[in-house]
Amino acid sequence: MSALDLIQRAVTRHADMIDAIARKDADATEKLAHEHTMLFQKRFLDYMRQNMTESMALL
């Protein structure tokens, strides 16, 4: 996936969250926010494992 694809996907996901908030749809907002948070966590940990944790143990 290209950088542009990732940016477009992020913009769409953020717009979906904003839309759910505007609609006062708590269930959709919670679901989208949770998915967003878990994706961030995965990407962050992947980055850390690849770049900074050769001698550290991550849980």
Secondary structure, 3 states (H helix, E strand, C coil): CCHHHHHHHHHHHHHHHHHHHHCCCHHHHHHHHHHHHHHHHHHHHHHHHHHCCCCCCCC
